[in-house]
């Protein structure tokens, strides 16, 4: 079975282009194999990869061979984007949405202008992403001003930015971080946020009620947002949200609305990917003598719209029930195919 990273090798071979170099492979490992965590980070890394391909190309590879074909470097960058959209983008629509935003309509332009257009779009995306993050953190600052103890589950670069902004304002005073044995997302938070100087309670993920009792609000990232206001996030998110609400704590999901999976408007709610957790659970696989041992389980789960208070987004505070209409307003009708 073809692995996620190997798809890029095959696409390059089919296009008559050279195999990936070590830098390209490292970027793909970070993104499609999730060597680093966070869908928003994967969007940024995808653009870094595409920019690297263009920046390191020879002058000849930046020239269109005729009036109908992309320059070779642009073909390579687009195949990198296709690989990421077809793999990581299947789990995290914001990744596929961002790549589509960058590349849609390029074929309608003269080949000699396409590289410049892609570069300009990447710059524009980065600028607008920073603006969306600024708006989102401003909303979080208002909503969480009275919540000094924040529980963070699992890992989200957007949530990390929110916490940093709140720490700068002096409103965040303590962090509660469950360890999340699924993908070590809790430890990623600890590594990124320890420099803030805030006290951190780093607790086992199964101690849900203990963690909730020591917090004022729970923050989640969003892997994928659906039109009914539900969202996908790392397994454990749903019980944390439900126990927080039962204990009278607020529970918010944080993310910009590019994470909306528009396929959900036509009833396509993608089942979470099932993967194996051998590396995390089988600490001494040589000592296991069972005839058939499987560690396969879902990495993500769907958090229903009635189990959390709402979404902190670049468009302001959004209730789950408002996602349907707002998504149509921002992005238009859902695609048919």
Backbone torsions as a table, in degrees:
resi	resn	phi	psi	omega
1	UNK	NA	132.8	-177.6
2	UNK	-69.8	128.1	177.9
3	UNK	-76.6	170.0	-177.1
4	UNK	-62.6	-47.7	-178.9
5	UNK	-68.1	-32.2	-177.0
6	UNK	-68.0	-20.0	177.1
7	UNK	-58.1	-39.1	179.8
8	UNK	-63.4	-43.3	177.9
9	UNK	-57.2	-45.4	-177.2
10	UNK	-66.4	-42.7	-179.9
11	UNK	-63.3	-39.0	177.7
12	UNK	-65.4	-43.5	179.6
13	UNK	-61.5	-45.0	-179.8
14	UNK	-62.5	-29.7	-179.8
15	UNK	-88.4	-0.9	-179.4
16	UNK	74.1	26.5	-179.2
17	UNK	-106.9	158.4	-177.2
18	UNK	-66.1	156.0	178.4
19	UNK	-64.1	159.7	-179.4
20	UNK	-63.8	146.1	172.1
21	UNK	-86.2	178.8	-175.1
22	UNK	-63.1	-35.3	-179.7
23	UNK	-67.1	-43.6	177.4
24	UNK	-60.4	-43.8	-179.3
25	UNK	-64.0	-36.9	179.3
26	UNK	-66.3	-42.4	176.3
27	UNK	-59.3	-46.1	-179.1
28	UNK	-63.1	-39.6	176.5
29	UNK	-59.2	-43.8	180.0
30	UNK	-63.3	-35.1	-173.0
31	UNK	-92.2	-66.2	-170.8
32	UNK	-77.5	-27.3	175.5
33	UNK	-97.5	3.6	176.3
34	UNK	55.0	47.6	172.8
35	UNK	-64.4	-26.3	167.0
36	UNK	-121.7	157.7	-174.1
37	UNK	-103.9	154.2	173.4
38	UNK	109.7	116.2	-178.4
39	UNK	-61.7	-37.5	179.1
40	UNK	-64.4	-37.4	176.0
41	UNK	-65.1	-35.8	-179.7
42	UNK	-67.2	-33.3	174.3
43	UNK	-61.8	-47.5	-179.3
44	UNK	-64.1	-41.9	-180.0
45	UNK	-66.9	-34.7	177.5
46	UNK	-60.5	-42.4	179.1
47	UNK	-71.2	-34.7	174.9
48	UNK	-60.9	-41.5	178.9
49	UNK	-63.4	-47.5	-179.3
50	UNK	-63.5	-38.8	178.6
51	UNK	-68.3	-38.4	177.6
52	UNK	-60.1	-43.7	-179.4
53	UNK	-61.1	-42.1	-179.7
54	UNK	-71.5	-40.1	-175.0
55	UNK	-70.4	-28.5	-176.7
56	UNK	-98.4	2.4	-179.4
57	UNK	-73.2	151.9	173.8
58	UNK	-72.8	157.4	177.8
59	UNK	-54.4	-37.6	180.0
60	UNK	-65.3	-34.5	-179.8
61	UNK	-74.8	-9.4	176.5
62	UNK	-96.6	2.2	-179.9
63	UNK	-104.3	137.5	178.8
64	UNK	-72.6	132.4	-179.1
65	UNK	-68.8	-25.8	177.0
66	UNK	-158.4	-168.5	-175.1
67	UNK	-84.2	6.5	-177.8
68	UNK	-126.2	-14.0	-173.7
69	UNK	-111.2	149.4	172.3
70	UNK	-64.8	151.1	165.4
71	UNK	-58.4	147.9	-177.7
72	UNK	-54.0	-40.0	-179.4
73	UNK	-65.1	-37.0	178.7
74	UNK	-69.7	-38.8	175.7
75	UNK	-58.4	-42.0	-179.3
76	UNK	-64.9	-44.8	179.7
77	UNK	-62.9	-40.6	-179.8
78	UNK	-68.5	-34.6	176.7
79	UNK	-69.1	-34.3	173.8
80	UNK	-62.6	-44.1	177.9
81	UNK	-63.4	-40.3	178.5
82	UNK	-62.6	-43.6	178.1
83	UNK	-57.0	-47.5	-177.4
84	UNK	-67.1	-41.9	-179.5
85	UNK	-64.1	-37.1	-177.3
86	UNK	-79.0	-18.5	-178.5
87	UNK	-107.6	-82.3	-179.4
88	UNK	-61.2	-34.7	180.0
89	UNK	-65.3	-21.8	176.2
90	UNK	-69.8	-28.9	178.1
91	UNK	-90.2	-34.3	-175.4
92	UNK	-126.1	95.0	-175.3
93	UNK	-55.7	-27.4	-179.8
94	UNK	-60.3	-31.8	179.6
95	UNK	-68.0	-49.0	178.4
96	UNK	-66.0	-39.1	179.5
97	UNK	-61.9	-40.4	-178.7
98	UNK	-67.5	-42.2	179.7
99	UNK	-66.5	-40.0	176.6
100	UNK	-62.6	-39.5	179.2
101	UNK	-61.3	-36.8	-179.0
102	UNK	-73.7	-35.2	-166.9
103	UNK	-109.1	-18.3	-177.9
104	UNK	-61.2	130.8	177.1
105	UNK	88.8	-4.9	179.6
106	UNK	-60.6	-36.0	-176.1
107	UNK	-66.5	-18.2	179.8
108	UNK	-81.4	-7.0	-179.2
109	UNK	-98.2	157.0	173.3
110	UNK	-58.2	137.6	-176.8
111	UNK	-52.4	-34.9	-178.4
112	UNK	-68.8	-15.0	-178.7
113	UNK	-100.2	-8.9	-168.5
114	UNK	-70.4	-37.7	179.4
115	UNK	-63.2	-44.9	179.4
116	UNK	-62.5	-38.4	178.9
117	UNK	-64.7	-44.1	179.5
118	UNK	-63.0	-42.9	178.3
119	UNK	-60.5	-44.1	-179.0
120	UNK	-64.3	-38.4	179.1
121	UNK	-66.9	-39.4	178.7
122	UNK	-63.4	-40.2	177.1
123	UNK	-64.4	-43.2	179.5
124	UNK	-63.9	-42.4	178.6
125	UNK	-58.5	-45.9	-178.5
126	UNK	-61.0	-44.1	179.8
127	UNK	-63.1	-46.4	-177.9
128	UNK	-70.3	-32.7	176.5
129	UNK	-63.4	-40.4	177.3
130	UNK	-63.8	-38.5	177.5
131	UNK	-66.1	-41.0	178.4
132	UNK	-63.9	-41.1	178.2
133	UNK	-63.2	-40.6	178.8
134	UNK	-61.6	-44.2	178.9
135	UNK	-64.9	-42.1	-178.2
136	UNK	-63.6	-45.4	-178.8
137	UNK	-67.5	-29.4	176.0
138	UNK	-66.5	-41.0	176.4
139	UNK	-62.3	-44.7	179.5
140	UNK	-61.6	-39.2	179.1
141	UNK	-59.8	-38.0	179.1
142	UNK	-71.7	-47.2	-174.7
143	UNK	-70.7	-31.2	-172.1
144	UNK	-106.3	12.8	-178.6
145	UNK	-58.6	-31.6	-179.3
146	UNK	-99.9	19.0	-177.4
147	UNK	-124.7	81.8	-176.0
148	UNK	-71.6	-23.0	-178.7
149	UNK	-107.3	114.1	-173.5
150	UNK	-112.8	129.3	175.8
151	UNK	-98.8	127.2	-176.1
152	UNK	-115.2	120.7	178.5
153	UNK	-142.2	128.1	-6.7
154	UNK	-98.4	-98.1	171.3
155	UNK	-120.9	134.2	175.5
156	UNK	-147.5	127.2	177.2
157	UNK	-65.8	-28.4	177.1
158	UNK	-66.8	-46.2	177.7
159	UNK	-62.0	-40.1	178.5
160	UNK	-59.6	-40.2	177.7
161	UNK	-66.2	-38.2	177.1
162	UNK	-60.5	-47.2	-177.9
163	UNK	-63.8	-41.1	178.3
164	UNK	-61.3	-41.7	179.0
165	UNK	-65.1	-40.5	179.2
166	UNK	-67.8	-36.2	177.7
167	UNK	-65.4	-39.3	178.2
168	UNK	-63.8	-32.8	178.8
169	UNK	-79.2	-15.1	-179.4
170	UNK	85.4	8.9	-178.7
171	UNK	-88.5	-33.1	176.1
172	UNK	-80.8	124.6	-175.6
173	UNK	-120.1	-18.8	-179.8
174	UNK	-156.2	143.1	178.8
175	UNK	-116.2	137.1	173.5
176	UNK	-113.5	118.8	-173.8
177	UNK	-127.2	105.2	173.0
178	UNK	-67.5	147.1	-170.5
179	UNK	-74.1	-20.0	178.0
180	UNK	49.3	84.2	-176.8
181	UNK	-68.1	-12.5	-176.4
182	UNK	-63.7	-57.2	-179.3
183	UNK	-133.2	20.5	178.4
184	UNK	58.6	30.7	179.7
185	UNK	-65.6	-31.2	178.3
186	UNK	-63.3	-43.6	179.6
187	UNK	-65.5	-33.7	176.7
188	UNK	-61.9	-38.8	174.5
189	UNK	-62.1	-46.7	-178.0
190	UNK	-58.4	-46.5	-179.3
191	UNK	-61.0	-41.5	-175.7
192	UNK	-78.5	-32.0	-171.2
193	UNK	-104.2	-6.1	-178.1
194	UNK	-60.1	-31.7	-177.5
195	UNK	-68.8	-11.5	179.0
196	UNK	-70.9	-19.8	179.4
197	UNK	82.0	10.5	178.4
198	UNK	-84.1	146.9	172.2
199	UNK	-61.9	139.9	-178.5
200	UNK	-127.1	126.7	169.5
201	UNK	-96.7	107.9	-179.5
202	UNK	-101.9	106.1	-167.7
203	UNK	-121.8	161.5	177.7
204	UNK	-67.7	146.1	-172.6
205	UNK	-69.3	-22.6	-179.6
206	UNK	-77.1	-13.8	-179.3
207	UNK	-83.6	60.4	-171.2
208	UNK	-64.5	-52.6	-176.0
209	UNK	-65.0	-35.8	177.3
210	UNK	-63.2	-46.3	-178.7
211	UNK	-65.1	-43.0	-179.6
212	UNK	-64.8	-40.3	-178.5
213	UNK	-62.8	-25.7	-179.1
214	UNK	-96.8	17.2	-179.4
215	UNK	-131.9	164.1	176.2
216	UNK	-106.6	-25.0	179.7
217	UNK	-153.8	151.5	179.3
218	UNK	-114.0	133.0	179.8
219	UNK	-117.8	133.7	177.1
220	UNK	-120.5	150.2	165.4
221	UNK	-83.7	176.5	179.0
222	UNK	-127.3	117.4	173.4
223	UNK	-79.6	-41.0	-179.3
224	UNK	-154.3	135.5	-179.7
225	UNK	-110.5	137.6	-179.4
226	UNK	-108.3	160.3	-173.9
227	UNK	-65.2	-20.8	178.9
228	UNK	-86.1	3.1	179.1
229	UNK	92.8	-6.1	174.5
230	UNK	-77.9	165.2	178.3
231	UNK	-146.3	157.6	174.8
232	UNK	-97.8	138.0	172.9
233	UNK	-154.4	176.6	-176.2
234	UNK	-55.8	144.1	178.8
235	UNK	-53.8	139.2	-173.1
236	UNK	107.1	-19.3	-178.2
237	UNK	-64.5	-42.9	-177.6
238	UNK	-63.1	-51.1	178.8
239	UNK	-62.5	-33.9	176.4
240	UNK	-64.2	-42.1	179.0
241	UNK	-64.5	-46.0	-176.9
242	UNK	-66.9	-41.4	179.0
243	UNK	-69.5	-32.9	176.5
244	UNK	-63.9	-46.8	179.1
245	UNK	-62.6	-40.6	-179.7
246	UNK	-64.1	-29.8	-179.5
247	UNK	-90.4	5.6	178.2
248	UNK	79.7	18.6	176.8
249	UNK	-96.9	153.7	175.7
250	UNK	-85.5	147.6	179.6
251	UNK	-131.9	120.9	-177.5
252	UNK	-122.7	143.3	168.5
253	UNK	-101.4	139.4	-174.1
254	UNK	-119.0	129.2	176.4
255	UNK	170.5	154.8	177.1
256	UNK	-81.6	160.6	-169.5
257	UNK	-78.1	-0.9	169.9
258	UNK	-65.5	-12.1	178.0
259	UNK	-80.4	-0.8	179.3
260	UNK	-68.2	126.0	175.2
261	UNK	-86.2	99.9	-174.4
262	UNK	-67.4	-17.6	176.6
263	UNK	-64.5	-21.5	-178.8
264	UNK	-67.3	-20.4	177.6
265	UNK	-64.4	-25.2	177.4
266	UNK	-104.2	20.1	173.9
267	UNK	87.1	10.1	-178.7
268	UNK	-91.8	89.6	177.5
269	UNK	-100.5	101.8	-173.6
270	UNK	-65.0	130.3	176.7
271	UNK	-69.0	139.1	178.8
272	UNK	-57.1	142.9	180.0
273	UNK	-65.4	136.5	175.4
274	UNK	-97.9	130.4	-178.2
275	UNK	-137.0	168.2	176.9
276	UNK	-95.3	150.4	-179.4
277	UNK	-118.4	35.0	-178.9
278	UNK	-54.8	-47.9	-174.7
279	UNK	-62.3	-30.3	-177.2
280	UNK	-90.0	-34.6	-172.6
281	UNK	-98.8	-29.8	-177.4
282	UNK	-98.0	82.0	-176.5
283	UNK	-70.2	-24.6	177.9
284	UNK	-138.8	71.3	-174.7
285	UNK	-61.9	-23.5	179.8
286	UNK	-69.2	-19.5	-179.4
287	UNK	-91.0	3.3	-179.0
288	UNK	-95.2	126.1	-176.5
289	UNK	-115.5	9.4	179.4
290	UNK	-65.7	144.3	-178.1
291	UNK	-68.3	-32.5	-175.5
292	UNK	-145.6	103.2	-177.5
293	UNK	-124.1	121.0	-179.3
294	UNK	-121.8	137.3	176.0
295	UNK	-109.0	15.6	-174.6
296	UNK	-73.8	131.9	177.0
297	UNK	-162.6	164.9	178.8
298	UNK	-66.3	145.0	176.3
299	UNK	-90.0	-27.8	-176.5
300	UNK	-121.2	163.2	172.1
301	UNK	-145.3	158.6	-177.3
302	UNK	-90.8	128.7	178.3
303	UNK	-99.9	114.4	-175.2
304	UNK	-64.6	156.1	-176.8
305	UNK	-65.8	-21.8	-178.5
306	UNK	-90.8	5.6	-176.3
307	UNK	-107.1	4.9	175.1
308	UNK	-145.3	166.1	-171.0
309	UNK	-81.6	-28.4	-179.7
310	UNK	159.4	-175.6	-175.5
311	UNK	-113.2	136.6	172.1
312	UNK	-96.8	112.0	-172.0
313	UNK	-131.1	173.9	175.3
314	UNK	-68.9	-13.6	177.6
315	UNK	-98.2	9.2	-178.3
316	UNK	104.8	-168.5	175.3
317	UNK	-77.0	128.9	-175.8
318	UNK	-126.1	124.8	173.9
319	UNK	-73.0	153.8	178.2
320	UNK	-56.4	-36.5	-177.5
321	UNK	-68.7	-19.3	-177.9
322	UNK	-87.7	-8.7	-175.7
323	UNK	-63.5	-39.3	-177.4
324	UNK	-54.0	-55.9	-177.2
325	UNK	-70.4	-39.1	-177.8
326	UNK	-66.6	-38.9	178.4
327	UNK	-62.8	-41.4	177.5
328	UNK	-65.2	-38.4	-179.5
329	UNK	-66.3	-40.5	-176.1
330	UNK	-79.6	-38.9	-170.0
331	UNK	-116.4	-3.5	179.2
332	UNK	80.8	-173.1	-179.6
333	UNK	-61.8	152.0	179.3
334	UNK	-68.9	147.5	177.6
335	UNK	-64.0	147.6	-178.6
336	UNK	-76.6	-39.0	-176.8
337	UNK	-97.5	NA	NA
